[in-house]
Amino acid sequence: MLHFRAMSEDRGILVGVDIGGTKTAVVVGEAPDDGLSILDRVAFSTEPRARPWSNVVDEIIDTARMLVSRHDGGRSRNPACVGVSCGGPLDSRTGLVQSPPNLPGWDEVPLTSILERGLGCRAFLQNDANACALAEWRFGAGRGARTMVFLTFGTGMGAGLIIDGRLFEGTNDLAGEVGHVRLAEEGPEGYGKIGSFEAFCSGGGIARLGRAAAEKRLAEGGTVAFCPDHASLATITARGVAEAAEAGDSLAREIYATSGRFLGRGLSMLIDIINPERIVIGSIFTRCDSLLRPAMEAEIAREALPAATRVCRIVPAALGESIGDYACLSVAVDALGRVGGSS
């Protein structure tokens, strides 16, 4: 039987694990009062196609032990808690990783139980959107809100929901899969569905909008600032379109206005259903706020309930490139707050 160390007044040293398709980061930190201090971090390759998951998990445990030992003042204590952020599907209640697309071979991996045996403390698992929502809510742009929506707006479009001061996961960890919602009958494809929220509001979606617009313009004999010829269509990226838009290119600005309009349509649905006081949007929105916001706000004014719109602030995420580190540690902080840190 495992015996877990009870949480000390300063919560002790926390371990965070951010598992991605190409690399995994192990982070240690402390969370006195309402803050979070990141003490150290080590990242290594995940290599899911060349490396069995058990090998990666062993390295996670070894790295966590090394980092805790480095920062616990020589006392060789177990960490207070481990928080894990990982792409889904997963079962947060049992701690199972269930075959994420970016982690081939990770099939029904009992991750938290393995980490608990290896590190001698409680371990908790959340999907990456939920973990980022916890991070922005506790330590970033959502701080102080009781009801908040976090949107990823990166490679894909997903959401984490904080409702009445608590993460809402749904019945089987699928709450917040807003990228799958269809916003139009026609358009690019994302999340396996034409016209989905993700199809218009993600890095891949904006690139597909850019390719369609550039192909049409080139076929008409025109020029495209972000795509010199047909051979370059496959190289179009959301970042390249944004750079052209920021330089004043009208076609690129139109593409971002289209994305902004559908962003506003999706947000209107969330505003009307959830009535949040804050919506925090990450990744592309943090870099392209000025390109997306005018069309977004115009669509919200047309579509959402005015009274719900008035009480909702829409802001860029605040944690920037460190959000992955904050996210996995925030899973640990949240878990300690819910279970008291004892076995």
C-alpha positions as CSV (number, residue, x, y, z in Angstrom):
1,M,0.0,0.0,0.0
2,L,1.3,3.4,-0.9
3,H,1.7,6.1,1.8
4,F,1.5,9.6,0.6
5,R,3.1,12.5,2.4
6,A,0.5,15.0,3.6
7,M,0.6,18.5,2.1
8,S,2.8,20.9,4.1
9,E,1.9,24.5,4.7
10,D,3.8,25.6,1.6
11,R,2.5,22.5,-0.3
12,G,6.0,21.2,-0.8
13,I,7.5,20.6,-4.2
14,L,5.1,19.9,-7.0
15,V,6.0,17.9,-10.2
16,G,4.4,18.7,-13.5
17,V,4.6,16.6,-16.6
18,D,3.7,18.0,-20.0
19,I,3.5,15.1,-22.5
20,G,3.5,16.1,-26.2
21,G,3.8,14.2,-29.5
22,T,7.4,15.2,-30.0
23,K,8.8,16.1,-26.5
24,T,7.9,15.8,-22.9
25,A,8.8,18.3,-20.2
26,V,9.2,17.5,-16.5
27,V,8.8,20.6,-14.3
28,V,9.1,21.2,-10.6
29,G,7.7,24.1,-8.7
30,E,6.2,25.5,-5.5
31,A,2.8,27.1,-5.0
32,P,2.8,29.1,-1.7
33,D,-0.4,31.2,-1.1
34,D,-1.9,32.0,-4.5
35,G,1.3,32.0,-6.6
36,L,3.3,29.5,-8.5
37,S,7.1,29.5,-8.8
38,I,8.7,27.3,-11.4
39,L,12.0,26.0,-10.0
40,D,13.4,23.8,-12.7
41,R,12.6,22.1,-16.0
42,V,14.0,19.3,-18.2
43,A,12.7,18.4,-21.6
44,F,13.4,15.3,-23.7
45,S,12.2,13.6,-26.8
46,T,9.0,11.6,-26.7
47,E,9.6,9.9,-30.1
48,P,6.3,7.9,-30.0
49,R,7.0,5.9,-33.2
50,A,10.5,4.9,-32.1
51,R,10.3,4.6,-28.4
52,P,7.9,2.6,-26.2
53,W,5.7,4.5,-23.8
54,S,7.2,2.6,-20.8
55,N,10.6,4.0,-21.7
56,V,9.3,7.5,-21.7
57,V,7.5,7.0,-18.4
58,D,10.6,5.6,-16.8
59,E,12.5,8.7,-17.9
60,I,9.7,10.9,-16.5
61,I,10.1,9.2,-13.1
62,D,13.9,9.4,-13.1
63,T,13.9,13.0,-14.2
64,A,11.3,14.0,-11.5
65,R,13.3,12.3,-8.8
66,M,16.5,14.1,-9.9
67,L,14.8,17.5,-10.0
68,V,13.0,17.1,-6.6
69,S,16.3,16.0,-5.0
70,R,18.0,19.1,-6.5
71,H,15.5,21.4,-4.9
72,D,14.3,19.8,-1.7
73,G,17.3,21.0,0.4
74,G,18.8,17.5,0.6
75,R,15.9,16.1,2.5
76,S,15.1,13.4,-0.1
77,R,11.4,13.9,0.3
78,N,8.7,12.7,-2.1
79,P,7.0,15.5,-4.0
80,A,3.7,16.7,-2.7
81,C,1.8,15.9,-5.9
82,V,2.2,15.2,-9.6
83,G,0.1,16.9,-12.3
84,V,0.1,15.6,-15.9
85,S,-1.1,17.4,-19.0
86,C,-1.5,15.3,-22.1
87,G,-3.5,15.3,-25.3
88,G,-6.7,13.2,-25.3
89,P,-8.5,11.0,-25.4
90,L,-7.9,10.1,-21.8
91,D,-9.8,9.2,-18.6
92,S,-8.9,11.8,-15.9
93,R,-10.7,9.9,-13.2
94,T,-8.8,6.7,-13.6
95,G,-5.6,8.2,-14.9
96,L,-5.6,6.3,-18.2
97,V,-4.1,7.7,-21.5
98,Q,-6.3,6.2,-24.2
99,S,-4.5,6.3,-27.6
100,P,-4.0,10.0,-28.4
101,P,-3.5,10.5,-32.1
102,N,-0.1,12.2,-31.5
103,L,1.1,9.4,-29.2
104,P,0.8,6.1,-31.2
105,G,1.3,3.1,-29.0
106,W,0.0,4.8,-25.8
107,D,-3.0,2.5,-25.6
108,E,-4.8,2.4,-22.2
109,V,-1.7,3.4,-20.3
110,P,-2.4,3.5,-16.5
111,L,-0.2,6.6,-16.2
112,T,-1.1,8.0,-12.9
113,S,-0.8,4.7,-11.0
114,I,2.7,4.1,-12.5
115,L,3.7,7.6,-11.5
116,E,2.3,7.2,-8.0
117,R,4.3,4.0,-7.5
118,G,7.5,5.6,-8.9
119,L,7.3,8.9,-7.0
120,G,5.4,8.0,-3.8
121,C,2.7,10.7,-4.1
122,R,-0.7,11.3,-5.7
123,A,-0.7,11.9,-9.4
124,F,-3.5,13.5,-11.5
125,L,-4.1,13.6,-15.3
126,Q,-5.9,16.2,-17.4
127,N,-6.1,16.8,-21.2
128,D,-4.0,19.7,-22.3
129,A,-6.9,22.2,-23.0
130,N,-8.3,21.6,-19.4
131,A,-4.8,22.0,-18.0
132,C,-4.2,25.2,-19.8
133,A,-7.6,26.5,-18.6
134,L,-6.6,25.8,-15.0
135,A,-3.3,27.6,-15.6
136,E,-4.8,30.7,-17.1
137,W,-7.6,30.7,-14.5
138,R,-5.3,30.4,-11.5
139,F,-2.2,32.3,-12.7
140,G,-2.9,34.1,-15.9
141,A,-5.6,36.2,-17.7
142,G,-8.5,34.4,-16.1
143,R,-7.4,35.1,-12.5
144,G,-10.3,36.1,-10.3
145,A,-13.0,34.9,-12.6
146,R,-15.6,32.4,-11.3
147,T,-16.8,31.3,-14.7
148,M,-14.3,31.3,-17.6
149,V,-13.7,29.7,-21.0
150,F,-10.2,29.0,-22.3
151,L,-9.8,28.4,-26.0
152,T,-6.6,26.9,-27.5
153,F,-6.8,28.4,-31.0
154,G,-3.5,26.8,-32.0
155,T,-2.9,23.6,-34.1
156,G,-6.5,22.8,-33.3
157,M,-9.4,24.4,-31.5
158,G,-10.4,23.1,-28.1
159,A,-11.7,24.6,-24.8
160,G,-11.4,24.2,-21.1
161,L,-14.3,25.3,-19.0
162,I,-14.2,26.7,-15.5
163,I,-17.7,26.9,-14.2
164,D,-18.6,28.4,-10.8
165,G,-14.9,28.2,-9.6
166,R,-14.3,24.6,-10.7
167,L,-13.0,22.8,-13.8
168,F,-15.9,21.2,-15.7
169,E,-14.8,18.0,-17.4
170,G,-18.1,16.5,-18.5
171,T,-19.2,12.9,-18.1
172,N,-16.2,11.3,-19.8
173,D,-13.7,14.2,-20.3
174,L,-15.2,15.5,-23.5
175,A,-16.6,18.8,-22.2
176,G,-15.2,21.7,-24.2
177,E,-14.7,20.0,-27.6
178,V,-16.0,23.1,-29.3
179,G,-13.7,22.6,-32.4
180,H,-16.1,19.8,-33.5
181,V,-19.2,22.1,-33.6
182,R,-20.3,23.0,-37.2
183,L,-20.6,26.7,-37.8
184,A,-21.2,26.7,-41.6
185,E,-22.4,24.2,-44.2
186,E,-19.5,25.0,-46.4
187,G,-15.9,25.9,-45.9
188,P,-12.6,24.3,-44.9
189,E,-12.5,21.0,-43.0
190,G,-11.3,20.7,-39.4
191,Y,-11.8,18.0,-36.7
192,G,-13.1,15.7,-39.5
193,K,-16.0,18.1,-40.3
194,I,-16.5,20.7,-43.0
195,G,-17.4,24.1,-41.7
196,S,-16.4,23.3,-38.1
197,F,-15.2,25.8,-35.5
198,E,-11.7,24.3,-35.8
199,A,-11.9,24.6,-39.6
200,F,-12.1,28.4,-39.4
201,C,-10.2,29.0,-36.1
202,S,-7.0,27.1,-36.0
203,G,-3.5,27.3,-37.5
204,G,-4.5,24.6,-40.0
205,G,-7.8,26.2,-40.7
206,I,-6.3,29.6,-41.5
207,A,-3.7,28.0,-43.7
208,R,-6.5,26.2,-45.7
209,L,-8.4,29.4,-46.0
210,G,-5.3,31.0,-47.3
211,R,-4.7,28.3,-49.8
212,A,-8.2,28.5,-51.2
213,A,-8.0,32.3,-51.5
214,A,-4.5,32.2,-53.1
215,E,-5.5,29.5,-55.6
216,K,-8.5,31.5,-56.7
217,R,-6.5,34.8,-57.0
218,L,-3.7,33.1,-58.9
219,A,-6.1,31.4,-61.3
220,E,-7.6,34.8,-62.1
221,G,-4.1,36.0,-63.0
222,G,-3.6,38.1,-59.8
223,T,-0.7,38.1,-57.4
224,V,-0.6,37.0,-53.8
225,A,1.7,38.5,-51.3
226,F,2.0,35.3,-49.2
227,C,2.1,32.9,-52.1
228,P,4.1,33.8,-55.3
229,D,2.9,30.9,-57.4
230,H,0.9,27.7,-57.6
231,A,3.9,25.6,-56.5
232,S,3.9,27.5,-53.2
233,L,0.3,26.8,-52.2
234,A,1.3,23.8,-50.0
235,T,3.7,26.0,-48.0
236,I,1.1,28.5,-46.9
237,T,0.9,28.8,-43.1
238,A,-1.2,30.9,-40.7
239,R,1.9,32.7,-39.6
240,G,2.8,33.6,-43.2
241,V,-0.7,34.9,-43.9
242,A,-0.6,37.0,-40.6
243,E,2.8,38.5,-41.6
244,A,1.3,39.6,-45.0
245,A,-1.8,41.0,-43.2
246,E,0.2,43.0,-40.8
247,A,2.1,44.4,-43.7
248,G,-1.2,45.6,-45.2
249,D,-2.0,43.0,-47.8
250,S,-5.8,43.1,-48.3
251,L,-6.3,39.4,-49.2
252,A,-4.4,38.3,-46.1
253,R,-6.5,40.7,-44.0
254,E,-9.7,39.4,-45.5
255,I,-8.7,35.8,-44.6
256,Y,-8.1,36.8,-40.9
257,A,-11.4,38.7,-41.0
258,T,-13.1,35.5,-42.1
259,S,-11.5,33.6,-39.2
260,G,-12.5,36.4,-36.9
261,R,-16.1,36.4,-38.0
262,F,-16.4,32.7,-37.3
263,L,-14.5,33.1,-34.0
264,G,-17.2,35.6,-33.1
265,R,-19.9,33.1,-34.1
266,G,-18.4,30.4,-32.0
267,L,-17.9,32.7,-29.0
268,S,-21.5,33.9,-29.3
269,M,-22.7,30.4,-28.7
270,L,-20.5,30.1,-25.7
271,I,-21.5,33.4,-24.3
272,D,-25.2,32.5,-24.7
273,I,-24.9,29.0,-23.2
274,I,-22.3,29.5,-20.4
275,N,-22.7,33.2,-19.6
276,P,-19.0,33.5,-18.7
277,E,-17.4,36.6,-17.2
278,R,-14.2,35.9,-19.1
279,I,-13.1,34.2,-22.3
280,V,-9.3,33.7,-22.6
281,I,-7.9,32.7,-26.0
282,G,-4.4,31.4,-26.6
283,S,-1.8,30.9,-29.3
284,I,-2.8,32.5,-32.6
285,F,-5.2,35.0,-30.9
286,T,-2.5,36.3,-28.6
287,R,-0.3,37.1,-31.7
288,C,-3.1,38.3,-34.0
289,D,-5.6,40.0,-31.7
290,S,-5.8,43.1,-33.9
291,L,-6.4,41.1,-37.0
292,L,-9.2,39.0,-35.5
293,R,-10.9,41.2,-33.0
294,P,-12.8,43.7,-35.2
295,A,-14.7,41.0,-37.2
296,M,-15.1,38.9,-34.0
297,E,-16.7,41.7,-32.0
298,A,-19.0,42.7,-34.9
299,E,-20.3,39.1,-35.1
300,I,-20.8,38.9,-31.3
301,A,-22.8,42.1,-31.5
302,R,-25.0,40.5,-34.1
303,E,-25.4,37.1,-32.6
304,A,-25.0,37.0,-28.8
305,L,-27.4,38.2,-26.1
306,P,-26.5,41.8,-25.2
307,A,-26.8,41.4,-21.5
308,A,-24.5,38.3,-21.5
309,T,-22.0,40.1,-23.9
310,R,-21.8,43.1,-21.5
311,V,-20.5,41.0,-18.6
312,C,-18.0,39.0,-20.6
313,R,-14.4,40.2,-21.3
314,I,-12.5,38.5,-24.2
315,V,-8.8,38.6,-23.6
316,P,-5.6,37.0,-24.9
317,A,-3.9,34.4,-22.8
318,A,-1.2,35.8,-20.5
319,L,1.2,32.9,-19.9
320,G,2.8,32.9,-23.3
321,E,5.4,30.2,-24.1
322,S,5.4,29.1,-20.5
323,I,1.8,27.9,-20.5
324,G,2.7,24.3,-20.9
325,D,4.8,24.4,-17.7
326,Y,2.1,26.3,-15.8
327,A,-0.5,23.9,-17.1
328,C,0.9,20.7,-15.8
329,L,1.8,22.2,-12.4
330,S,-1.7,23.7,-12.3
331,V,-3.2,20.2,-12.5
332,A,-1.3,19.4,-9.3
333,V,-2.3,22.6,-7.6
334,D,-5.9,22.1,-8.5
335,A,-5.9,18.5,-7.3
336,L,-4.3,19.4,-4.0
337,G,-7.0,22.1,-3.5
338,R,-9.7,19.4,-4.1
339,V,-8.4,16.5,-2.2
340,G,-6.3,18.1,0.5
341,G,-3.1,16.4,-0.6
342,S,-3.5,13.3,1.6
343,S,-4.1,9.7,0.7
